[in-house]
């Protein structure tokens, strides 16, 4: 595939993800997986799972971090050099952020004038439910054989889930999970 065509595909794919990714990064995960794994095949399901894990541990929104990595990987896996891969990262990250930038600018301009509008309130109510569904879908999507490799994985997951519900400090849970992973695996 020609380099400019690949750049254009990356831009369009991540622009679509940014346009329809209401609810933040976790709600975008099913959209990202569909575009980059299922439709284009730029990365494998296993690589996608790894990207999600890495994107959660690095600073910044998960969708932007994923876009950056996938943009680089798609270009370099197609046989182009690192410099072109860096441009692929920039294009993907820019494309996923453009819709948010435009939308937030418009929201800031109009929301305070319309915040009591009943049509807007009912639209936001439905969007909240949609976002919850997309986040739940992302969680279920990550429950696969690449993450839950044996019974120990399920035990760790259950303990962390219960601790999260009981409001244990998330940083402590991350550190303890890392230690458990080092000891058990």
N, C-alpha and C positions, 0 to 999 in steps of 0.2 A: 504494500500500500504506500502511496506517495505521502511524504511528510506533511504537506499542507492539508491534504485530505484527512489525515489522522488528527492534526491540530483542530480542524473544523469539527470533526466528530466529537473530540473531547469537549470543545467549547459548547456545542449544541447539547450534548448529553448532560453536562454539569449545569448548564443554564436551565434545562428542564427540571433537573433535581432541585435547583434553587427556587424555581417558580412554584413547584408543587410540594415543597418540603415544609409544610406548616407544622409547627410543634417542635422545632429545633432538630438537632442532629440525630437523636435517637429515632425520631419519627421519619427521618430521611433515610435511615439505613435500608429499609426494604426497597426504596427507590434506587439507591446507589447499587445495591446488589443486583437488582433486575437489569440496570443499564450496563454495568461493567462486567458482571459475571455471565448473566443469562443472554443478553442481547449481543454484546460486542466480544465477550470472551477475553478481555484484556488481562484478567487475573482469574485464578481458580477460587473455589469456595473456601478452601483451606487458607489461601493467601488473604481472602477477604476477612476471615475470622481473625487472622493475625493483625491485619490492618486495624480492625475495630479495637483490638486489645491495645495496640501501640497508640492509636489515636486517643484512647481514654487516658493514657498515662502521660501524654505530652500536653503542654499548655495550649489552650485554644479550643475552639469548637470542634467537635468530632467530625462534622461534615467538611470543614475546611481542611483539617489534617488529612482526612481520607482523600479528598480531592487532590491535595498536593502530592501524596504518595502515589496515587493511581495515575495521575498525569505523568509523573516521572517514569513509572514502571511501564505504562503503555508504550511510551516512545522508545525507551531503551530495550524493551523486549522485542520491539519491531526491528531492532538492529541498528538503531541510530545512536550516536555518541551521547555522553553525559551532558554536554552543553545543550543539545536539543531536548534532552529529558528535563533539564531545569526549566526550559521555556514551556514544555508541556505541563510541568507543575504550576507555573505561573498562570498559564491559560486556564487550567482547570479550576484553580483557586479563585481567580478573577470571575470566571463564569458562574460559579456557585454563589458568589457573594453579591453579584450585580442585582438580582431580584430583591434581596434583603435590603440593600442600600436604597433602592428606589421605593420599595414598600414602606420602609421606616420613615423616609423623607415625607411621603404622602400621609402616613399615619400622623406624624408630628404636625403636619399642616392642618389636617381635618378632624382628627379624633376628638379633640377637646370640644370642638363645636358640635359634634354628632354623638357624643358618648351616651346621651340619654335617649337617642332615637330607638324606638322599639324594633325596627327592622335590623338595625345594627346589633342590638342586644340578642335577638333571636338567632342571627347569623353566627355570632360569637358562641352562643350556647351549643349549636350544632358542631361548630369547629372544635370546641373543647372535647366533645365525644369522639370526633374523628381522630384527634391527636392522641387521645388515650388508646384508641384502637391501633393506631400506627406504632406507638411505643410498645404495646403488648405484642404486636406482630414482630417487632425487632427483637424483643426478648425471646420469643418462641423460635425465631429464625436462628438465634445463636445457640439454641439447645440442640446441638447436633453431635454426631460422632467425633467431630474434630475437637470439641470442647469437653464433652463428657466421655472420656476414654475408658473409665472403669468405675467401680463402686466408690472409690475414694473421692472422685470428682463430685459425685452426687452428695456424699457426706459433707464435703466442704461447702457446696452450694447450699445445702439445707441449713447448716450452721450459720452461714453468712446471711441467708435470707431471714432467719429468725432473729439474729442479732440486729439486722437493719430495721426490722419491724419494731424492735424494742429500743430503737434510737441510739444504738451504740455508735460511737464516733466513726465515721466512714474512713478517716485516715488510718485509724487503728485497725480497722477491718482489712484495708488494703495491705498494710504492713504484715499483719498476721497471715493473710492469704499468701503473700509472697514467701514468707518463712515456711508455711506449710507446703507450698510447692517445691521449695528447695529440699525440704526433708523427705517428702513423699515421692518425689519424681527425680 
